[in-house]
């Protein structure tokens, strides 16, 4: 039976309780999960898909309830100020998110969440990574994503979609896919008195449902506007994004409480400012905030951190965090922290991609690449040769101690990435491909 129409807050509360019950009683469960960077796009993708799908599941669904899982521990929410900014629009709180902490511990996972009792839908990625991938990759039976297809999801996914297409935001693809079901639900909720059935205090069912829809729409809209720079980034924005924004804004403008006050630019600016507010975070948290990793076929492990601040900011942060008794310059403190971050994750190759605005107002990117063994060094050098022209790599000379390093089988380089249209969605495939060169 489909879940009854409910507010987003009510749905997430129900889903968390249902997950706990399914684990304890060995029941089947359908999980919708974003990528391991657990960024804003992944978070909104999984919630939108699970929310609408649970209230309008296909006839032969594995389970009627779809549970959205944010691919990080609950503690990671504190590293994402943009989440906090979006939650107030969606009328939810951090405790409503279902995170990795709500799944069994890794040591018990196979026994208490048996693979055969699960079905996984991937959003904003198309290859289940890490320990989850090792246990449950064979149970992936659906995907909606905007990254390069890694060929890990079966071509035939039954009742679930297999959509891998270019778009600025994966939330756009989700929105456009669920649109028919969402419209049907909104209409049927009005005629059935669903708002009163859920105990909502407002007397007008029409206003209640429209308020529910507007809350969910704002959640999705935030991701699309952030990922496309308010639809102004010509290198990222696609027709998928424009159509999704038009649809979500119509939901918002249909809500009487929001119709006269909604302003797209102001909404985007509020979320964007929150996302860039990383000053209070420790350097290790900044590196982890938007981090992804991949294990290559030869066992080599690659990790990439995306940071919305220049390397100079990270160096200053490292210097400030260094012990007052330390006489090491900020460059040494910075490199020590990077090495510690990579070693903790057993990385062979680590990269940092930064975005910032130059003093004259231009968008800019930096790219740091550090190989920690001889095999990874050969891999990194192949990337430099293969990707230099496409990415527009130019020597970065802001700090010679950081800019390059060789010895003890290691290799490090930092570049300006002048072709700034290429984000991690392009750089990561280039890095992975270089390993086979």
VENWO-V545479 format. One line per field, one symbol per residue. burial: 1 if it has 9 or more other ideal C-beta (glycine too) atoms within 8 Angstrom, else 0. Layout:
# VENWO-V545479
burial = ???
This chain:
# VENWO-V545479
burial = 00101111111111110111111000011111111111111111111111111111100010101111111101011011111111101111010111110101000010011110111111111111100110111011111111100000100010010111001111111111111011011101110001100100000010111111111111111111111110101001110111111011101111100110010100110111111001001011111110111101000111111111111011111110110000000111111111111110101111111111000000011111111110111011111101110011100100001110100001111111100001111011111111100
